[in-house]
């Protein structure tokens, strides 16, 4: 998802000033880039004003009820009935205690020592999904009917001393835009793909299986990676329904909503999400889990339903940085089906767990962006819109609530949390006022209409017959046959992408500008402040997203209202080793991962 595609943020974001043009960008090409951005923003705000602006400005009431519609597919538990019947509450409590705060490596040790089986672990998660997810959290869109059979085979191999790899017997959920060549569907949450089964596994799925993972199922998502309609809430898809927050009446954010919520709620050990511009980091940050948006190309995008090929990347989500590093070890690699992986070949085969080191972190300088200017602009704009909606001025208490409950969370959290934690570990911190940064430019939104149209056409041309669709125009037509049930919040983003008149030549010019602006922003901030990595908040996604840079989020406890917080790190392309070192220091100091009380929440 583009941050610009988040209506809760976009409805109140201040206009960006024109950036100084980096070397090689002509004024003509920048004008074309600006035209694409302005046209998208104008259409988008028009829909918000006509349809849902008041609800967004005054605040949606969470947890959201699902609309009255018929396209949702109930979660099938038939394949697990016998196992669930024999799975007693006392066994569930015993596994609860056994798994408490354990990493994947520690769970593997339990398996190797005979204290836990993969079959038990799969059954444990299915039991929790039955109790907490079905018609509640709604984070799982489909379960793998072969999961127990696979787990049993892996248990036999374990007994024979033949573990396949570091994930042997470990359940993994995949966001439902990641293709699997098995009995599960791959839908992107869309009605048009509801019955489609992919012809083969994605490259990253093959890597997970080779490492011994049990593909437990597919995670719900914001439909089409949150590029369905400006009024559609995060976490909703026609096939999966509305994903909800495990910590209370909060927005789960998206589009990898189900991937983040399922890990937070202990419905799986780890998961895989995907990000275009914020879709891994935002839901992970707001659900008290660790997640990485890797440098584009570090993990192959092969056979993942795209939103924008210039921005997309899959990435791991876990309850600890150790688990995320281990998942990256498994999934990273050069793939002939994704040429971008050659750009990241320098980190292929690297053991990222080796960078989880306080000593390594203390050798680095960390820049912390202090968003004073942006906070003022954003708060002013948001307060003005809320006052207009209410028909009166806000009280001081209401302005303060806006700051801490909406403005700081939308911008990526309070930087003071990171500053104090880093200094406590003896790490050099450079505070960077945001009025010293290069002017902002959203490098995602101008690309998406054409890129989505073009990427979907290419993807489904290459999946083998019979492809369920050949274009976004097909999706629009299928939904229009019963719009209320197939696209209950509308489909304006899909329609705009299907109708775009941008040519490939024009897109290449816009893309070149976006990449140049993105690289210039990151290089300037890093070099001018002589730092290695940034505590960036969400600045990385719009300002530097087109450069394919990585981002990492570390849990930072709960705010006064009980919502999870997180610290977001970013840095130059292939700076993952440095991000992991600093992330580890934050994780050890903040100890910010908080378990949800699902009995209280649901």
N, C-alpha and C positions, 0 to 999 in steps of 0.2 A: 504494500500500500504506500502511496505517496503521502507524506505528511500533509500536502495540499489536498489530498483526497479524504482527509479526516474532517467531516463537517463540524464537529465540536470545536476543532481548532480553527478551521478556516473561517468560520462565521465571525471571528473576532480578531484575526491576524492583521496587524498593520501592514500597509503597503511598504514594499521594500524600495530603497533608493537604488538608482542605477549604479552598478559596480564599474570601477575602472576596467577597461578592456585589457585582458592579458595579451601577451605577444601572440600574433597570428590570427586574432579575432578581428574581423572587419566590422565597421559600423553597419554595413548592409546585412551581414549575417546576424549581428546582434539584434537588429531591428526585426528580423524574421523570428528570431527566438522570442523576443518580447511580444510580438504579435500573437504567437502561439500561446504564450502564457496568459496574455490578457483576454484572448477569446475564450479560453477554457475557464478562467475565473469569472468572466461575465455570465456565461451560460450557467455555471454552477451556482453562483449567488442568486441568479434568477429563479432557479428551482427551489433553493432554500427559502427565499422570500415568499414564493407562491405556496409552498407545501409544508415546511416544517421548521422555519426559522424560530418561531415563538417557542416551540417545544424544546429546541436546542438551547436557545438563549436562557430560558427560564429553568432549564435542566430536565433531562429525562428522569423518570422515576424508576429506579432500579430496585430489585431485579425486574427486567422487562418481561411482560407477558408476550407470548407469541401471538401474531395476528391470526385471525380466523382464516385458515387456508387448508388445503388438502394435499399438498405435494410432499410433505414430510414423510420420510421412510422410518417406520419404527425400528428400534434397535433389536436385532434378532439374537436371542439367547439360546435357541433350540439346541445348538451343538454342545452346550455346556450344562444342560439340565442334570444329567447324571452326576457330573462332578460337583455341581453346586449342592445337590441333594445330600451328598456325603461330606460336605464341607461345613463343619460345625462351628458355632460362634467361638468356642474355646480355642479352636485351631486358628481362627482369624486373629484372636487376641494374642496368641503366642507368636504368630508371624509379625504382628504389629510391633511387639517388643523386640523381636529378632532383627527387624529391619531398621529400627530407630536410628536415624542419622548415619546410616551406613552408605558408603560409596559403592559404585559398581564393583570395584576391585575387592572390597570387603564382602559383598554379597557372593562374589565368585569364590572367595575363600570358604564361606559357609557351604556352598555347593560341593566344593572339592573335599571338604571335611565330612560330608554326609549329613549335615544339619538342616539342609534345605534342598529341595528338588525344584527343577524348572516347572514341573507339573504343578507342584504346590504354589509356586510363585504366580504362574498364570491363573490358577484357580482363585488365588487370593485377590488378584486384581479384578477378575471378572465378578467376584462377589462384591467388591467395593463399587464397581461400575453399576451393578444391579441396585445396590443400596443408595448410592449417592449421585449417580449420573443420569439414570433413566428418568426423564421428565423433571430433572432437577438441574444439575450443572450442565448437562447436555453437551459435554465436550467431546464425546466419542460418536462418530457418525456411522461407523460400521466395525464389527468385530470379525477377525479372521476365523472362519469355521474350522480351519486346520491347526489352530494354535496349540491345542492340547496334544494333537498327534505329533506335531513338530517338537514340542517340549519333551514328550516321552522318548522320542528318538535321541534327542540331545542328552537326556538323562542316562540312556543306555550307553552312549558314547562316553559320558563322564565316568560312569562306573568302570568302563574299560580303559580309563586313563587316556582318552583320545579327545581332549577338548580342542575345538576348532580354532579358537582365538579368544581375545579378551572379553568378548560379549557372549560367550557360550552359555546359553540358557536364559539370557537376559531379555525380558520383554521390551519392545520398542513400539511406540505409536508413530505413525507417519501422517503428516498433514495430507488431506485428501485432494491434493493436486499432484502428489507424487505417485507415479504409476507403478503398479505391481502386476506381474503376469500370473496371477493366481485366481482364486474364486472371488476375490473382492473387486468392487467397482472403484473407479477413479473418476470423481465427479466435479471437482472444484466447487462442490455444493450446489451445482446448477441443475435445474430440471432437465435441460437439454441433454445432459450427460448422465442422467439418473441410472440408466441401465447399462452404461458402457463399461466393458472390461478391457483393460489394456492388453496389448499383444505380448508385452514382455516387462520385466523389471527395469526400473531406472538404474543407472550405473551405481548410485549410492545405495540402492536396495541390494544389489548384488554384493556390494562390499560388506554391508551389514550381515547378510546371510552367511557370507564366507567367514565372518568373524564369530559366528555362532548365535547371532541374535534371533529371537522369536519375534516375527512381525505380528504383534498382537492385534492390530487393526488400524483404522484410519481415524484421524482427529477432525472434528468439525472446524470450520473456518468461516471468516467473512466471505461471502460468495464472490467468486472470481477475484480472490485476493483483495477484497474490499474496493473493487472498482465496478460496482453494480449500479448504485444510485446515490446521490448526495444525502438522501434521507434515510438510507438503510443503516441501522445501528451496527456497531462492531459486533462480531460474533454470530451474526445471523446468516443462514443459508437456507434456500428453499428445501433442500434435501435433508439437512441436519437440524433445522430449527434454531432456537436462540441459545447460544452458550452463555452461561451465567458465572458470576464471580464467586469463588469459594470462600472469600473472607467476609462477605456481606453484600449490602445493597449498593454495589459499585459497578462501574463500566469495566468489563474484562479487557477492553481494547482488542485490536485486531491488526492484521487478518489471521495471524497464527493463534487465534484465541484458544481453540481446543488443544493445541499442542502445549501451550503454557499452562492452562487450567488443569489439564490431566496430570501433568507432572506435579504441580502444586498440591493437588488433592490426593496424591498417591494412588492414581489409577493406572500408572505405568512406572517403570523405573526411569526411563528417559524417553525423549521424543525428538522428532525432527520437524522444524517449521520451514517457512520460506519467507524471504523479505524482498520487497521492491524498494521501499524507502520508509522503514519503521516497523514493518510487520512482524519481525521477530522480537526486536528490542522492546517495543512498547508493551505488548501483552506480557512479556516475561518480567519486565520491570514492575508492572502493576499487579503481578501475581506471586511475588517473592520467590522467584527462581532465577537461576543463572542461565544466560543465553549468549550465544555468539552469532553475530552476522559476520561471516568470514570475508576476507578479501575475495572479490569476485573471481572465480576460477579455481580457488583452493578446493572447493567441492564442486563436482560436475553438476551442471543443470540439465543433463541428459534426461529426457522423458519425464519432465516436470511440466505440467500445464502452465504456460507462461502468462504473465501480465505484460512485462516489458523486458525484452531480452537485454537491453542496454543496462538494466539495473538489477534484475533478478539474481538471487542466490539462495540456496538452501542453507540451513544451519542447525546446530544441535542445541537442545534445551535440557537442563538437568537441575538437580537440587544442590549440586556443588560444582565448583570450578574443576575439580578433579574429574568428575564425570563428563563435563563438557570437553575437556582436553582429550580424554580417552575416546570419546565419540569422534572428535576431529581426527585423531590418529587413524581411526578406522575408515572414515569416509573420504579423507583427502586423497587426491591422486590425479594423475594425468589421464584423460579420457579422449580417445580419438573422436568421439561424438560431440565434444564440446571444445572447440579450439581455444577458448579462453583459459582452459586449464593449463595450457603450455606457458602462459604468462606467470602462473603461480608455481611452476615446477621446482623452483628453488626451495620450497617448503614441503614438497612431496616426500614422504618417508620420514619426516621429522617427528620425534617424540615430544609432543607439546607438554606432557607432564613434567619434563625436565626444567621447564621455565617457571614452575610453581615454587618460587624461591624468594624469601625476604631479602637475601643478600643481593640477588639480581635486581630487585626493585629499588634497593638503596643506591644503586649505581645510575639510576635514571633521574631525569628532571621531568616533572609532571606539570603541565600547564592546566590551570583550572579557569575556565571561562566564567566570569561573573556577569550574569546577564542583567545588569542594572538598567541599561537603556531599554532593552527589549521588554523587561518586566513593566517599566513605566508605560511604554507604548501599548503593550498588550492589555494591561490593566485598564488604561484609559479607554481603549476601544471597547473592551468587554463591558466595562461599567456603563458606557454610553448606550450600548445596545440593550443592556438589561434595564436601564432606566426608561428607555423608550418603550420596551415591552411592558413594564410595570406602570408607566405613566407617572412616575415620581422620581425624586432623587434618592440615591442610596444613602443609608446611614453609614457612619464610620465603621460600625461593626460589620455591616454587609460588605463594605469595601475590603476590610481585612479578611473576611471569610473568602471573598473572591480570590484574593492573593494566595492564600495558603491552600485553599481547596481546589482551585482550578488553574490559576495562572502558573504558579511554580510547577505543579505536576505536569501540565501540558508542555512546559519548556524543558522538562527533563529532571526536575527535582531541585532541591536547595543545595547549592554548591558548598555551603559551609560544612555540610555533613562530610564530604570528601576531604576538604581542607584539613579539618581537625584530625581525621583518621590517618591521613598521609603524614602529617607532621608528627603524630604520635609514634609512627614507625621510623622516624628519622629520614624521611624521603623529601628531597628538595621539591618545594612547591613554588610555582610562579603564578600569581594571580593575574588574570588577563581581563581587564574591563572590556565589555563588549563594544564600547564605543571606539576601541582601537582596532577592531577587526575589519577586514575587507567588507564592503557593502554586500548585503545578502542577495542571492538570486536563487529561486527555487529551480534546481536543475533537474527535477523529476517531472513535474506536471506538464511542461511543454512537449515532452517526449511521448507521453503515454497514449494519447488517442491513436496516432499512427502506429506506434510500436505494438500496441495491443492488437489492433486489426491485423497487422502484418505477421506478428508472431503466432497468433492463433491459426491463421491460414497455413503457415509453414508447418506448424506442429501437427495438425490433423491431416495434412497431405502426406506426412511421413509415418503415420501409425499403422498403416496396412489396412486392407479392407476387412470388414466394412467400417468406415469412419462414421461416427454419429452425426457430425457436422463438418462443413468445409469452410465456414466463415462465421464471423460475428453476425452477419446478416441472417444466417440460418437461426442463430440463437434468438434474435429479435423476433423473427417470424414464429418460431415455436412458442415463445412466451406469449406473444400476442393472441394466440389461439385461446388462452385462458389466463389473462394477465393477473387477475386477482389471486389466483392460486399458484401460479408459476413464478410470479415476480410481485409479491404483495406490496413491496415498497417502491415499485417502479424499476426502470432499467435505463435511466438517462445516460449513464456513463457508457453502457454497451451501445446504445443508439448513436451517441456522438462518435464513438470509435468506429462503428460500422459505416457512418456517413462521412467521415473525414475526407476532405479533398486534397490533403497534403500529398505531394508526390514523394517518391523515394529520394529524389535529388534534394528536395527541400528538407526532408527529414535528416539526411546526412549532414546538411549544413547546420541544422538546429542541434543535432547530436554533437557535432564538433565544438560548437559554442558551449554546450552544457559541460562537456568533458574538460574543456579548457578552463571554464570558470570554476569547476569543482576542484581541479588539480591546483589552480592558482590559490583558491581559498585555503586549502589544507597546507600547501607549501608555505604560504605567507605567514600563517599563524604559527606554524612550527618553527620556521627559520627566524622570524623577527623576535620571537620570545626565547629562542635557544632551548627548546624543550623536545622531549622524545615522544611523548604521547599527551593526549588531552583528556581532561574531564570535560566533555563537550556538551552534555545534555543532548537535546535533539538536533543541535546545529549540524551534526554530521550528515543527517539524512537529506535535508534540502540543499544545504550549501555544498556538500562534498560527495553526495551520493553517486553522482555520475562518474566519479573517479574510481568507483569500485572499492572504496576503503572499508576496513573492518570496524566493527563496534562490539563492545562487550558490556553487559549489565550485571551488576553485583547487588544482591539484596541489601537493604539498609534499614531494616526494621519497619515499624508501622508509624504512620503519622497520628496525630491526636484523635482523628476520627476512625482509626483502625484500618486504614488502607495501607497496603504495602508501598514502600518506597524503594528506589534503586538508584545506584550511581552508574552513569553511562560513561564509558571510556571509548575513545576513538583515536586513530592515528593514521599515518600514511599507509599506502598500499603495502601489504605483506609485513605489517608491524605486529602481527599476532604474538610473537615471543615476548615483546615488551608489554603488550596489553595483558598477557597472562601473568607476568611478574607483578605488575601493579595491581591487577585484579586480585591476585592471591593476597597481597598485603592488605587490601581493603577487606577481603573476606575474613582474614584472620583477626583483624582489628574490630570491624563492625559486628561480626557474628550476627548478621542481619536477617538470616533466613528464619522466618516464623511459621510454625505449622498452623494451618487453618483448623478451626473447630467446626467440622462439617455437621455434627449433631446440632450445634447451635444455629448454624447458618441455614441448614435445610432439614 
